[in-house]
Amino acid sequence: MFSTRPATLADFRDFYERPPPNTFRAIVTMRDEEIIGFGGYYLTAFGAYAFSDIKTQSRKDIVRSAHAFADFLRKTPLPVYAPEPPEGTFDDTAMRHFGFVKHGPMYVMEKN
């Protein structure tokens, strides 16, 4: 069963096998009891800097995780920025689908 919940420091360490580089706010996506995705943001001088990673090959779980992360990011009152996705993952069309618009080398989430 697919589910989400707030992420903890222990979740970060287990998922990334290292401590977090910054204080963060995030959620995890889960399939049954296994964490399959981690997404959230950390604060910068300009707003919230988004990050996410998904460790599953299931297209359905990838899409559901991406939607859950985007919904979570929309709830922050701060501007949300994201780096350009790694090659072979999300393209510009997918970023726009999740509410991000390209501004130079970064994406900015447009919230309605």
C-alpha positions, 0 to 999 in steps of 0.5 A: 500500500502506498502512503506518505508521512513526515520524514525524520532525521533517522529516515534521512540517515537510513535513506541516504546513508549519511547525515543531512547537510542542512536542517530540512523539512520533508516527507517520505513516500512508502510502499508497504513499510519500505521508504521508496522516496524522500522529498522536501526542502531546506531553507536558504536566504532566497526561500525553500530549496527543494530536493527529492529522490525516489528509489523504485522502478515502479512508474506508478510509485514514481508518479505518486511520489512526485505528486506527493512531493509537489503537494507538500512543497506547495504548502510552504509559504516561502518561494520554492526553488529547485535545481535542474533535474539530472539528465534522464529523469524529469524534463522541462515538461514534467517540471512544468506539470508539477508547477515549476517554471524555469528561471535561468539555471533554476526552477521556481514553483508557481503556486496558485 
